Amino acid sequence: MDLSIFAILTQDGIASGAVYVLLALALVLVFSITRVIFIPIGEFVAFGALTMAALQAGTPPQS
């Protein structure tokens, strides 16, 4: 494996891990404050990911 491939895979893994960490922190913060498990939090993450993908592609998000 080349060093550049290793660097790309490492960066991709860190980015994916950061998304999971943010999702877990949001779930823990909402649960610790309200004592209710907020199930639709995954929809907000999916909406944010799709919006970011649309913005990076150069097309405005459509409703």
N, C-alpha and C positions, 0 to 999 in steps of 0.2 A: 504494500500500500504506500502510495506516495505521500509526502508530507503535506502537500496542498489539499489532497483529499481528506486527510486526517483533520486538518484545520477546518475545512468546510463542514465535515460531519460533527465536529466538536461544537462549532458555532450553532449548527442546527439543533443539536441536543440541548444546548443551553437555552436557546430560544423556546423550544418546546417545554422544557422544564419550567421556565419562567411563566408560561401561560398556565400550567398546572398549579404552580405556587399561588398565582394571583387568584385563580378560581377557588382554591382551598382557603385562602385567607378571607375572601369575600364570604364564603359559606360559614366559616367560623365566626367572623364578626357579626353577621346577621343573626346566627343562632345564639351567640352569647348575649346579644342585646335583647332580642325579642323572645327567646326560648321557643321559637317555632322554626322548623326546618323549612327553608324556602326552596322548594323544588324547582321553580321556573328560572333559577339563576343560570342554568345551563343554556337557556334560550338567549339570555343577554350576552353570554360569551359567544354563542354561535352567530348572533346578529352582529356583534362587534367584529368577529373574524371575517364574515362575509362582506361587511362594509369596508373593512381595510383592504380586502382582496379587490373589491370593485374600484376603490380609490387608486390602488397601485396599478390597476389595468387601464386607468384613465377614463373609465365610464362612471358617471354619477350614479349613486345608489337609487333605485327606483322602488316605489312602494307598491 
